[in-house]
């Protein structure tokens, strides 16, 4: 996974695909509120910290032992590295 998320465009593609699926199902199948809520809860609190961890690891910003810190304060630890995650600088 590290080699895929090192490129900023690939990282944004991996991160944005679930949002497209969540919004598609919300638009077309509004009666599936439980599935929508499941996606809205899983995406920011489980999927994004894992993908952001691998991106920061690939960029050399954090070490492997910092995996548990991605959930520090409900996942807000990764905002410390916002410019690295979003722009690679």
Biopython code that builds the backbone (N, CA, C, O; Angstrom):
import numpy as np
from Bio.PDB.StructureBuilder import StructureBuilder

atoms = [
    (1, "UNK", "N", (0.821, -1.195, 0.000)),
    (1, "UNK", "CA", (0.000, 0.000, 0.000)),
    (1, "UNK", "C", (0.866, 1.260, 0.000)),
    (1, "UNK", "O", (0.472, 2.288, -0.551)),
    (2, "UNK", "N", (2.033, 1.177, 0.613)),
    (2, "UNK", "CA", (2.884, 2.361, 0.725)),
    (2, "UNK", "C", (3.298, 2.913, -0.634)),
    (2, "UNK", "O", (3.363, 4.129, -0.816)),
    (3, "UNK", "N", (3.576, 2.036, -1.581)),
    (3, "UNK", "CA", (4.030, 2.525, -2.888)),
    (3, "UNK", "C", (2.900, 3.192, -3.656)),
    (3, "UNK", "O", (3.156, 4.035, -4.517)),
    (4, "UNK", "N", (1.657, 2.832, -3.362)),
    (4, "UNK", "CA", (0.531, 3.436, -4.068)),
    (4, "UNK", "C", (0.179, 4.820, -3.536)),
    (4, "UNK", "O", (-0.205, 5.701, -4.306)),
    (5, "UNK", "N", (0.305, 5.015, -2.247)),
    (5, "UNK", "CA", (-0.124, 6.288, -1.667)),
    (5, "UNK", "C", (0.988, 7.331, -1.636)),
    (5, "UNK", "O", (0.759, 8.455, -1.190)),
    (6, "UNK", "N", (2.165, 6.991, -2.092)),
    (6, "UNK", "CA", (3.237, 7.978, -2.128)),
    (6, "UNK", "C", (2.957, 9.067, -3.153)),
    (6, "UNK", "O", (3.297, 10.229, -2.929)),
    (7, "UNK", "N", (2.354, 8.712, -4.251)),
    (7, "UNK", "CA", (1.980, 9.673, -5.276)),
    (7, "UNK", "C", (0.731, 10.417, -4.812)),
    (7, "UNK", "O", (-0.236, 9.788, -4.383)),
    (8, "UNK", "N", (0.739, 11.738, -4.890)),
    (8, "UNK", "CA", (-0.365, 12.542, -4.376)),
    (8, "UNK", "C", (-1.656, 12.294, -5.151)),
    (8, "UNK", "O", (-2.735, 12.305, -4.557)),
    (9, "UNK", "N", (-1.573, 12.071, -6.449)),
    (9, "UNK", "CA", (-2.784, 11.842, -7.247)),
    (9, "UNK", "C", (-3.411, 10.496, -6.923)),
    (9, "UNK", "O", (-4.632, 10.385, -6.818)),
    (10, "UNK", "N", (-2.583, 9.481, -6.766)),
    (10, "UNK", "CA", (-3.101, 8.166, -6.407)),
    (10, "UNK", "C", (-3.720, 8.192, -5.021)),
    (10, "UNK", "O", (-4.758, 7.574, -4.782)),
    (11, "UNK", "N", (-3.078, 8.910, -4.110)),
    (11, "UNK", "CA", (-3.615, 9.035, -2.754)),
    (11, "UNK", "C", (-5.000, 9.670, -2.782)),
    (11, "UNK", "O", (-5.919, 9.175, -2.129)),
    (12, "UNK", "N", (-5.158, 10.748, -3.521)),
    (12, "UNK", "CA", (-6.468, 11.409, -3.587)),
    (12, "UNK", "C", (-7.509, 10.526, -4.265)),
    (12, "UNK", "O", (-8.683, 10.562, -3.898)),
    (13, "UNK", "N", (-7.098, 9.748, -5.232)),
    (13, "UNK", "CA", (-8.031, 8.824, -5.870)),
    (13, "UNK", "C", (-8.506, 7.761, -4.876)),
    (13, "UNK", "O", (-9.700, 7.471, -4.805)),
    (14, "UNK", "N", (-7.590, 7.185, -4.118)),
    (14, "UNK", "CA", (-7.944, 6.172, -3.120)),
    (14, "UNK", "C", (-8.847, 6.759, -2.041)),
    (14, "UNK", "O", (-9.775, 6.098, -1.575)),
    (15, "UNK", "N", (-8.580, 7.978, -1.653)),
    (15, "UNK", "CA", (-9.349, 8.613, -0.580)),
    (15, "UNK", "C", (-10.730, 9.073, -1.050)),
    (15, "UNK", "O", (-11.683, 9.051, -0.271)),
    (16, "UNK", "N", (-10.850, 9.486, -2.300)),
    (16, "UNK", "CA", (-12.113, 10.054, -2.781)),
    (16, "UNK", "C", (-13.105, 9.030, -3.327)),
    (16, "UNK", "O", (-14.300, 9.319, -3.387)),
    (17, "UNK", "N", (-12.650, 7.855, -3.723)),
    (17, "UNK", "CA", (-13.556, 6.841, -4.266)),
    (17, "UNK", "C", (-14.670, 6.468, -3.271)),
    (17, "UNK", "O", (-15.827, 6.397, -3.687)),
    (18, "UNK", "N", (-14.386, 6.230, -1.997)),
    (18, "UNK", "CA", (-15.481, 5.897, -1.072)),
    (18, "UNK", "C", (-16.512, 7.013, -0.932)),
    (18, "UNK", "O", (-17.697, 6.731, -0.749)),
    (19, "UNK", "N", (-16.091, 8.261, -1.015)),
    (19, "UNK", "CA", (-17.040, 9.374, -0.930)),
    (19, "UNK", "C", (-17.998, 9.333, -2.119)),
    (19, "UNK", "O", (-19.185, 9.624, -1.969)),
    (20, "UNK", "N", (-17.496, 8.979, -3.283)),
    (20, "UNK", "CA", (-18.351, 8.868, -4.465)),
    (20, "UNK", "C", (-19.394, 7.779, -4.253)),
    (20, "UNK", "O", (-20.568, 7.982, -4.562)),
    (21, "UNK", "N", (-18.984, 6.632, -3.732)),
    (21, "UNK", "CA", (-19.934, 5.541, -3.488)),
    (21, "UNK", "C", (-20.956, 5.908, -2.427)),
    (21, "UNK", "O", (-22.143, 5.623, -2.584)),
    (22, "UNK", "N", (-20.514, 6.533, -1.357)),
    (22, "UNK", "CA", (-21.436, 6.927, -0.288)),
    (22, "UNK", "C", (-22.457, 7.920, -0.806)),
    (22, "UNK", "O", (-23.648, 7.778, -0.531)),
    (23, "UNK", "N", (-22.013, 8.925, -1.555)),
    (23, "UNK", "CA", (-22.954, 9.920, -2.076)),
    (23, "UNK", "C", (-23.864, 9.329, -3.152)),
    (23, "UNK", "O", (-25.023, 9.731, -3.257)),
    (24, "UNK", "N", (-23.364, 8.382, -3.957)),
    (24, "UNK", "CA", (-24.193, 7.737, -4.963)),
    (24, "UNK", "C", (-25.336, 6.966, -4.313)),
    (24, "UNK", "O", (-26.492, 7.098, -4.714)),
    (25, "UNK", "N", (-25.007, 6.169, -3.318)),
    (25, "UNK", "CA", (-26.058, 5.393, -2.657)),
    (25, "UNK", "C", (-27.029, 6.290, -1.908)),
    (25, "UNK", "O", (-28.215, 5.971, -1.817)),
    (26, "UNK", "N", (-26.560, 7.382, -1.382)),
    (26, "UNK", "CA", (-27.477, 8.300, -0.711)),
    (26, "UNK", "C", (-28.418, 8.955, -1.715)),
    (26, "UNK", "O", (-29.599, 9.148, -1.425)),
    (27, "UNK", "N", (-27.905, 9.295, -2.883)),
    (27, "UNK", "CA", (-28.718, 9.958, -3.892)),
    (27, "UNK", "C", (-29.754, 9.004, -4.494)),
    (27, "UNK", "O", (-30.915, 9.375, -4.666)),
    (28, "UNK", "N", (-29.336, 7.787, -4.811)),
    (28, "UNK", "CA", (-30.234, 6.860, -5.500)),
    (28, "UNK", "C", (-31.103, 6.001, -4.582)),
    (28, "UNK", "O", (-32.215, 5.622, -4.949)),
    (29, "UNK", "N", (-30.605, 5.702, -3.417)),
    (29, "UNK", "CA", (-31.339, 4.797, -2.521)),
    (29, "UNK", "C", (-31.503, 5.442, -1.152)),
    (29, "UNK", "O", (-30.893, 4.998, -0.179)),
    (30, "UNK", "N", (-32.291, 6.446, -1.074)),
    (30, "UNK", "CA", (-32.451, 7.171, 0.193)),
    (30, "UNK", "C", (-33.073, 6.327, 1.295)),
    (30, "UNK", "O", (-32.992, 6.682, 2.471)),
    (31, "UNK", "N", (-33.683, 5.232, 0.930)),
    (31, "UNK", "CA", (-34.281, 4.392, 1.962)),
    (31, "UNK", "C", (-33.243, 3.515, 2.663)),
    (31, "UNK", "O", (-33.598, 2.742, 3.553)),
    (32, "UNK", "N", (-31.983, 3.617, 2.284)),
    (32, "UNK", "CA", (-30.925, 2.824, 2.904)),
    (32, "UNK", "C", (-30.131, 3.674, 3.889)),
    (32, "UNK", "O", (-28.901, 3.704, 3.848)),
    (33, "UNK", "N", (-30.831, 4.350, 4.756)),
    (33, "UNK", "CA", (-30.178, 5.206, 5.743)),
    (33, "UNK", "C", (-29.171, 4.451, 6.621)),
    (33, "UNK", "O", (-28.105, 4.998, 6.899)),
    (34, "UNK", "N", (-29.456, 3.225, 7.068)),
    (34, "UNK", "CA", (-28.447, 2.517, 7.870)),
    (34, "UNK", "C", (-27.133, 2.294, 7.121)),
    (34, "UNK", "O", (-26.059, 2.419, 7.709)),
    (35, "UNK", "N", (-27.210, 1.967, 5.833)),
    (35, "UNK", "CA", (-25.980, 1.772, 5.056)),
    (35, "UNK", "C", (-25.228, 3.087, 4.875)),
    (35, "UNK", "O", (-24.000, 3.128, 4.940)),
    (36, "UNK", "N", (-25.970, 4.140, 4.652)),
    (36, "UNK", "CA", (-25.360, 5.462, 4.511)),
    (36, "UNK", "C", (-24.659, 5.862, 5.806)),
    (36, "UNK", "O", (-23.520, 6.329, 5.782)),
    (37, "UNK", "N", (-25.333, 5.682, 6.922)),
    (37, "UNK", "CA", (-24.739, 6.043, 8.214)),
    (37, "UNK", "C", (-23.523, 5.172, 8.516)),
    (37, "UNK", "O", (-22.542, 5.649, 9.086)),
    (38, "UNK", "N", (-23.583, 3.901, 8.138)),
    (38, "UNK", "CA", (-22.441, 3.008, 8.320)),
    (38, "UNK", "C", (-21.239, 3.534, 7.537)),
    (38, "UNK", "O", (-20.122, 3.564, 8.054)),
    (39, "UNK", "N", (-21.469, 3.944, 6.298)),
    (39, "UNK", "CA", (-20.386, 4.496, 5.484)),
    (39, "UNK", "C", (-19.862, 5.809, 6.019)),
    (39, "UNK", "O", (-18.658, 6.060, 5.989)),
    (40, "UNK", "N", (-20.761, 6.650, 6.510)),
    (40, "UNK", "CA", (-20.352, 7.951, 7.043)),
    (40, "UNK", "C", (-19.542, 7.783, 8.321)),
    (40, "UNK", "O", (-18.673, 8.605, 8.609)),
    (41, "UNK", "N", (-19.805, 6.751, 9.080)),
    (41, "UNK", "CA", (-19.054, 6.521, 10.320)),
    (41, "UNK", "C", (-17.745, 5.789, 10.034)),
    (41, "UNK", "O", (-16.718, 6.124, 10.623)),
    (42, "UNK", "N", (-17.760, 4.808, 9.151)),
    (42, "UNK", "CA", (-16.563, 4.021, 8.856)),
    (42, "UNK", "C", (-15.507, 4.848, 8.126)),
    (42, "UNK", "O", (-14.316, 4.719, 8.408)),
    (43, "UNK", "N", (-15.931, 5.688, 7.198)),
    (43, "UNK", "CA", (-14.969, 6.434, 6.379)),
    (43, "UNK", "C", (-14.027, 7.313, 7.205)),
    (43, "UNK", "O", (-12.814, 7.133, 7.100)),
    (44, "UNK", "N", (-14.512, 8.251, 8.018)),
    (44, "UNK", "CA", (-13.555, 9.133, 8.702)),
    (44, "UNK", "C", (-12.852, 8.513, 9.901)),
    (44, "UNK", "O", (-11.766, 8.954, 10.278)),
    (45, "UNK", "N", (-13.458, 7.499, 10.500)),
    (45, "UNK", "CA", (-12.882, 6.964, 11.733)),
    (45, "UNK", "C", (-12.143, 5.650, 11.565)),
    (45, "UNK", "O", (-11.469, 5.210, 12.497)),
    (46, "UNK", "N", (-12.245, 5.011, 10.413)),
    (46, "UNK", "CA", (-11.520, 3.768, 10.197)),
    (46, "UNK", "C", (-10.710, 3.796, 8.897)),
    (46, "UNK", "O", (-9.512, 3.513, 8.905)),
    (47, "UNK", "N", (-11.350, 4.130, 7.803)),
    (47, "UNK", "CA", (-10.682, 4.091, 6.496)),
    (47, "UNK", "C", (-9.613, 5.175, 6.364)),
    (47, "UNK", "O", (-8.471, 4.879, 6.014)),
    (48, "UNK", "N", (-9.973, 6.421, 6.639)),
    (48, "UNK", "CA", (-9.019, 7.525, 6.451)),
    (48, "UNK", "C", (-7.796, 7.433, 7.354)),
    (48, "UNK", "O", (-6.690, 7.675, 6.871)),
    (49, "UNK", "N", (-7.927, 7.096, 8.639)),
    (49, "UNK", "CA", (-6.702, 6.979, 9.437)),
    (49, "UNK", "C", (-5.744, 5.917, 8.917)),
    (49, "UNK", "O", (-4.528, 6.098, 8.982)),
    (50, "UNK", "N", (-6.271, 4.820, 8.404)),
    (50, "UNK", "CA", (-5.403, 3.757, 7.886)),
    (50, "UNK", "C", (-4.699, 4.212, 6.614)),
    (50, "UNK", "O", (-3.493, 4.010, 6.475)),
    (51, "UNK", "N", (-5.425, 4.818, 5.686)),
    (51, "UNK", "CA", (-4.819, 5.295, 4.444)),
    (51, "UNK", "C", (-3.828, 6.423, 4.733)),
    (51, "UNK", "O", (-2.747, 6.461, 4.146)),
    (52, "UNK", "N", (-4.187, 7.333, 5.625)),
    (52, "UNK", "CA", (-3.277, 8.426, 5.981)),
    (52, "UNK", "C", (-2.019, 7.905, 6.661)),
    (52, "UNK", "O", (-0.935, 8.452, 6.456)),
    (53, "UNK", "N", (-2.147, 6.867, 7.459)),
    (53, "UNK", "CA", (-0.980, 6.258, 8.097)),
    (53, "UNK", "C", (-0.009, 5.739, 7.036)),
    (53, "UNK", "O", (1.195, 5.986, 7.115)),
    (54, "UNK", "N", (-0.534, 5.024, 6.049)),
    (54, "UNK", "CA", (0.339, 4.492, 5.012)),
    (54, "UNK", "C", (0.961, 5.600, 4.165)),
    (54, "UNK", "O", (2.102, 5.460, 3.723)),
    (55, "UNK", "N", (0.252, 6.678, 3.934)),
    (55, "UNK", "CA", (0.833, 7.791, 3.171)),
    (55, "UNK", "C", (1.952, 8.454, 3.961)),
    (55, "UNK", "O", (3.024, 8.710, 3.413)),
    (56, "UNK", "N", (1.724, 8.731, 5.224)),
    (56, "UNK", "CA", (2.769, 9.355, 6.040)),
    (56, "UNK", "C", (3.959, 8.424, 6.219)),
    (56, "UNK", "O", (5.101, 8.879, 6.285)),
    (57, "UNK", "N", (3.700, 7.138, 6.296)),
    (57, "UNK", "CA", (4.783, 6.165, 6.392)),
    (57, "UNK", "C", (5.600, 6.147, 5.093)),
    (57, "UNK", "O", (6.829, 6.076, 5.137)),
    (58, "UNK", "N", (4.933, 6.209, 3.955)),
    (58, "UNK", "CA", (5.625, 6.227, 2.659)),
    (58, "UNK", "C", (6.436, 7.501, 2.473)),
    (58, "UNK", "O", (7.498, 7.480, 1.851)),
    (59, "UNK", "N", (5.935, 8.614, 3.014)),
    (59, "UNK", "CA", (6.662, 9.876, 2.890)),
    (59, "UNK", "C", (7.763, 10.020, 3.936)),
    (59, "UNK", "O", (8.543, 10.971, 3.881)),
    (60, "UNK", "N", (7.835, 9.098, 4.879)),
    (60, "UNK", "CA", (8.868, 9.134, 5.904)),
    (60, "UNK", "C", (8.593, 10.112, 7.028)),
    (60, "UNK", "O", (9.519, 10.512, 7.734)),
    (61, "UNK", "N", (7.350, 10.504, 7.212)),
    (61, "UNK", "CA", (6.996, 11.462, 8.259)),
    (61, "UNK", "C", (6.794, 10.803, 9.614)),
    (61, "UNK", "O", (7.051, 11.417, 10.649)),
    (62, "UNK", "N", (6.339, 9.562, 9.614)),
    (62, "UNK", "CA", (6.131, 8.838, 10.864)),
    (62, "UNK", "C", (6.787, 7.471, 10.747)),
    (62, "UNK", "O", (7.223, 7.060, 9.672)),
    (63, "UNK", "N", (6.847, 6.775, 11.884)),
    (63, "UNK", "CA", (7.432, 5.443, 11.917)),
    (63, "UNK", "C", (6.319, 4.418, 12.087)),
    (63, "UNK", "O", (5.177, 4.770, 12.382)),
    (64, "UNK", "N", (6.663, 3.143, 11.899)),
    (64, "UNK", "CA", (5.658, 2.090, 12.008)),
    (64, "UNK", "C", (5.032, 2.029, 13.395)),
    (64, "UNK", "O", (3.875, 1.629, 13.528)),
    (65, "UNK", "N", (5.763, 2.412, 14.413)),
    (65, "UNK", "CA", (5.224, 2.340, 15.775)),
    (65, "UNK", "C", (4.161, 3.414, 16.037)),
    (65, "UNK", "O", (3.474, 3.357, 17.057)),
    (66, "UNK", "N", (4.019, 4.376, 15.145)),
    (66, "UNK", "CA", (3.052, 5.459, 15.325)),
    (66, "UNK", "C", (1.646, 5.119, 14.835)),
    (66, "UNK", "O", (0.792, 6.002, 14.750)),
    (67, "UNK", "N", (1.398, 3.856, 14.514)),
    (67, "UNK", "CA", (0.085, 3.464, 13.994)),
    (67, "UNK", "C", (-1.037, 3.788, 14.982)),
    (67, "UNK", "O", (-2.106, 4.246, 14.580)),
    (68, "UNK", "N", (-0.799, 3.554, 16.249)),
    (68, "UNK", "CA", (-1.849, 3.811, 17.249)),
    (68, "UNK", "C", (-2.133, 5.304, 17.415)),
    (68, "UNK", "O", (-3.214, 5.677, 17.869)),
    (69, "UNK", "N", (-1.189, 6.148, 17.056)),
    (69, "UNK", "CA", (-1.406, 7.591, 17.186)),
    (69, "UNK", "C", (-2.400, 8.128, 16.157)),
    (69, "UNK", "O", (-2.930, 9.225, 16.330)),
    (70, "UNK", "N", (-2.655, 7.384, 15.104)),
    (70, "UNK", "CA", (-3.605, 7.851, 14.094)),
    (70, "UNK", "C", (-5.022, 7.942, 14.657)),
    (70, "UNK", "O", (-5.870, 8.634, 14.093)),
    (71, "UNK", "N", (-5.283, 7.249, 15.762)),
    (71, "UNK", "CA", (-6.594, 7.318, 16.394)),
    (71, "UNK", "C", (-6.593, 8.233, 17.614)),
    (71, "UNK", "O", (-7.584, 8.307, 18.340)),
    (72, "UNK", "N", (-5.492, 8.921, 17.834)),
    (72, "UNK", "CA", (-5.400, 9.830, 18.971)),
    (72, "UNK", "C", (-6.382, 10.985, 18.778)),
    (72, "UNK", "O", (-6.427, 11.602, 17.713)),
    (73, "UNK", "N", (-7.152, 11.266, 19.798)),
    (73, "UNK", "CA", (-8.160, 12.324, 19.774)),
    (73, "UNK", "C", (-9.161, 12.114, 18.643)),
    (73, "UNK", "O", (-9.543, 13.060, 17.954)),
    (74, "UNK", "N", (-9.577, 10.879, 18.464)),
    (74, "UNK", "CA", (-10.595, 10.582, 17.460)),
    (74, "UNK", "C", (-10.120, 10.734, 16.032)),
    (74, "UNK", "O", (-10.934, 10.998, 15.147)),
    (75, "UNK", "N", (-8.851, 10.578, 15.779)),
    (75, "UNK", "CA", (-8.326, 10.673, 14.424)),
    (75, "UNK", "C", (-7.801, 12.044, 14.044)),
    (75, "UNK", "O", (-7.384, 12.252, 12.905)),
    (76, "UNK", "N", (-7.815, 12.977, 14.976)),
    (76, "UNK", "CA", (-7.368, 14.327, 14.654)),
    (76, "UNK", "C", (-5.849, 14.478, 14.661)),
    (76, "UNK", "O", (-5.337, 15.542, 14.315)),
    (77, "UNK", "N", (-5.124, 13.436, 15.048)),
    (77, "UNK", "CA", (-3.658, 13.480, 15.050)),
    (77, "UNK", "C", (-3.112, 13.721, 13.647)),
    (77, "UNK", "O", (-2.085, 14.379, 13.482)),
    (78, "UNK", "N", (-3.793, 13.194, 12.646)),
    (78, "UNK", "CA", (-3.291, 13.313, 11.278)),
    (78, "UNK", "C", (-3.378, 14.734, 10.741)),
    (78, "UNK", "O", (-2.723, 15.047, 9.747)),
    (79, "UNK", "N", (-4.161, 15.600, 11.363)),
    (79, "UNK", "CA", (-4.242, 16.987, 10.903)),
    (79, "UNK", "C", (-2.944, 17.752, 11.177)),
    (79, "UNK", "O", (-2.723, 18.832, 10.629)),
    (80, "UNK", "N", (-2.107, 17.191, 12.012)),
    (80, "UNK", "CA", (-0.785, 17.761, 12.242)),
    (80, "UNK", "C", (0.037, 17.716, 10.946)),
    (80, "UNK", "O", (0.916, 18.552, 10.737)),
    (81, "UNK", "N", (-0.249, 16.752, 10.093)),
    (81, "UNK", "CA", (0.482, 16.553, 8.844)),
    (81, "UNK", "C", (-0.374, 16.901, 7.635)),
    (81, "UNK", "O", (-0.209, 16.291, 6.578)),
    (82, "UNK", "N", (-1.256, 17.834, 7.756)),
    (82, "UNK", "CA", (-2.219, 18.148, 6.696)),
    (82, "UNK", "C", (-1.542, 18.483, 5.364)),
    (82, "UNK", "O", (-1.930, 17.945, 4.328)),
    (83, "UNK", "N", (-0.547, 19.355, 5.377)),
    (83, "UNK", "CA", (0.095, 19.754, 4.118)),
    (83, "UNK", "C", (0.840, 18.584, 3.467)),
    (83, "UNK", "O", (0.889, 18.486, 2.240)),
    (84, "UNK", "N", (1.415, 17.705, 4.276)),
    (84, "UNK", "CA", (2.089, 16.532, 3.734)),
    (84, "UNK", "C", (1.075, 15.567, 3.108)),
    (84, "UNK", "O", (1.321, 14.997, 2.045)),
    (85, "UNK", "N", (-0.053, 15.396, 3.777)),
    (85, "UNK", "CA", (-1.063, 14.469, 3.258)),
    (85, "UNK", "C", (-1.699, 14.983, 1.980)),
    (85, "UNK", "O", (-1.821, 14.244, 1.003)),
    (86, "UNK", "N", (-2.098, 16.225, 1.979)),
    (86, "UNK", "CA", (-2.869, 16.747, 0.852)),
    (86, "UNK", "C", (-2.011, 17.158, -0.342)),
    (86, "UNK", "O", (-2.416, 16.980, -1.491)),
    (87, "UNK", "N", (-0.839, 17.700, -0.074)),
    (87, "UNK", "CA", (-0.034, 18.269, -1.154)),
    (87, "UNK", "C", (1.344, 17.634, -1.311)),
    (87, "UNK", "O", (2.010, 17.866, -2.319)),
    (88, "UNK", "N", (1.779, 16.851, -0.352)),
    (88, "UNK", "CA", (3.074, 16.212, -0.423)),
    (88, "UNK", "C", (4.236, 17.133, -0.143)),
    (88, "UNK", "O", (5.378, 16.805, -0.464)),
    (89, "UNK", "N", (3.961, 18.301, 0.460)),
    (89, "UNK", "CA", (5.043, 19.245, 0.771)),
    (89, "UNK", "C", (5.141, 19.482, 2.256)),
    (89, "UNK", "O", (5.994, 20.248, 2.704)),
]
sb = StructureBuilder()
sb.init_structure("model")
sb.init_model(0)
sb.init_chain("A")
sb.init_seg("    ")
for serial, (resi, resn, name, xyz) in enumerate(atoms, 1):
    if name == "N":
        sb.init_residue(resn, " ", resi, " ")
    sb.init_atom(name, np.array(xyz, "f"), 0.0, 1.0, " ", f" {name:<3s}", serial, name[0])
structure = sb.get_structure()
